[in-house]
Every structure is written in structure tokens, then in C-alpha cells.
């Protein structure tokens, strides 16, 4: 029963909300879950941090500044551990810095909801039918240095969502769509200050921009993709050859229309379920390209509400001898737009070509976080020639 209730919760997560706080919901929200432990240890940020094997999810333009020729990585994230023990997000990533100016990369992410037992009756002797709802994304990108200090990347992804459960009256075909990313990354030269050296970083990523995803043939049941804007900047304090601290700030905003403020849509003098249904139909009828541009100025309460749709995160990372790291971060989302607030801690260990990262999340919100009190793990192998950090 717990798993059935979970599936209902996940399906409702992509439905239009009647709440006047107008929380923005989308299809396939797993695309926004931080899949690796390094970024997770710094409050799920990564658009302006230094390049690593998991840059594919946050800013693939960073690969053009990778210090390693190539590498691959694995990550595992348990999800909703307080409800079930077989829900998880896994990711496999590969990148290759082709030359001094360019790189390509690809990744595969799989979000499994575990085994769900379906029964027609309450007979304890009935043999249940077991289904395995899941979602996945396969993506690739190409990054190119446009100057010695700035690079851009373009990426494409194929998304499949198999959440529907088949019966004799229901088509359980998977929902599929595609999306693109456009990213940029700036990294300064190492600058000498009075007591330390430093390096500036900045990045942006407009990600998951693509057609809506739908589980049937009714266009008015389509769900917006979680198109997302990431903007960030950071600074590395390089104290000596052994000690370095990176500090980063990042803001994000869903490029998805804000649900409308519902009034007397049908003109009958009352605000009832038919008004919510009509507002929902009009909302879902918005084309996805128009929705991206509209999302920056459509909040019913004006500019103040638009600002509430931005999340922000602060993170720090300390490296000793490029072999041991400590991380921490804080994430904040307005209480009317989701109310996610949490601290994160993380660490990393690097030996030769192998790097292991772990992270842990502490929620500070009254809204329970599905990753609360969860350890996340990632493993990276970097190999091949080394590039100098100019």
C-alpha cells in the first residue's frame, strides 16, 4: 500500500494545483535531482564550480576546461528512504576532452520506483502483478572554447517516462520527448592578491528546453518539461600549493509558466471546480516555446512573485593537497513556491585516478525533503593526459 500511495503522489506532482500559492509543477521532475555527491554536498549546485566528470548535468561547457583528458563516473542516490527502500536515482557519465579547445560528453540517468504489487482483490492468496515504473534520460553534449577564458556547449537529450500502469482499458505506452541545453562557462587566470592567489568562475545553463511530455493523445493533458535557468559565480582562494577554498553562489528559475490565479472563469458568478478546470485547460494549452519566454513575466502578483520563483544556493569546498575535500552548502526556496530549505555536508577522497564523493542533506523546512537524512555516493575515474590550468 505504501508503494501504491507513493505512485499516486508522484502522479499528482505533475498535475495542476488549485492552491493559491501557485507552486510550479512539471513532468519528469527527476531531471532536476542532483545525481552526484560533489554537487549535492554544496546544496545541489554546479553551474559555476570547477569542471568534474558530472558537469554534464549542470554545465557541460566546463568540460572544455577539464584538467583530465577523459573520465567516467557512477553515482547512486537513494530516494524517499522513509517510505521505501528500492527507489533510487543512478547515473553513468563519460567525457573526453578532444584537444585544448573542445570536448564531448554523454550520460545516462535512470530513476527507478522499485517494485509495486497490484492486486484485484483483498484475498491474501492472490498472486500480485508486479510492475516497475521508471524514468530515464540519455543525453550528449559538445563544448568548445570560444576564447582562452570562455566556452559554450550545446546538448541534446532523449527522455522516456514509464509511469503508467497497464490494465485491460489503459494503454501503458511510455511517454517520450526530447530537450536541448545551451550553456556557457568563464574561468579567469590565476590572479595574485596580497596574501593569496585567486581565480574567478561564472556560468549559465538553459536546460531541459523541449516539447511537453504526455501519457495520452490529449494535448490538454501534456505536462511542461522542467526547463530551467541556472546562473552562478564563484571564487577560488588559493592559499598555497596544498590549500584551496572555493566559494560559489547560484540562482535557478524554472522557465515554466506560473499557474494562473483562478477567478470566475465561466462567468456564472461562482468560483467552483469548473473554473479550476477551465483555467487548467487554458494553462496547459500554452505552447512550450511561448511558455519559456512567458515564464519571466506572467506571475499574477507581478514582479514580486516572479522574484519568489528564484531559488538560491551558497556553497563552499575546501581541498587539501588535491586529495581530500570538505564541502557544505545551503539551499533556499520561497515558502510559496515549494518551501525547500536545507543544509548539506559532503566530502571527497582522491587517490591517483580514483575519486570518491559522499554527501548528506539536513532539511530545515516544515516540508519534508525526499532526500532528507540520505547519504549519496559517487565514484569517478579520470585517466589519460593532464592539461595545465592556465
Secondary structure by P-SEA (a helix, b strand, c coil): caaaaaaaaaaaccccccccccccccccccccccccaaaaaaccccccccccccccccccccccccccccccbbbbbbcccccccccbbbbbbbbbccccccccccbbbbbbccbbbbbcccccccbbbbbbbbccccccccccccccccccccccbbbbbcccccccccccccccccccccbbbbbbcccccccccbbbbbbcccccccccccccccccccccccccccccccccccccccbbbbbbbbbbbcccccccccccccccccccaaaaaaaaaaaaaccaaaaaaaccccccccaaaaaaabbbbbbbbbbccccbbbbccccccccccccccbbbbbbbbbcccbbbbbbbbbbccccccccccbbbbbbbbbbcbbbbcc
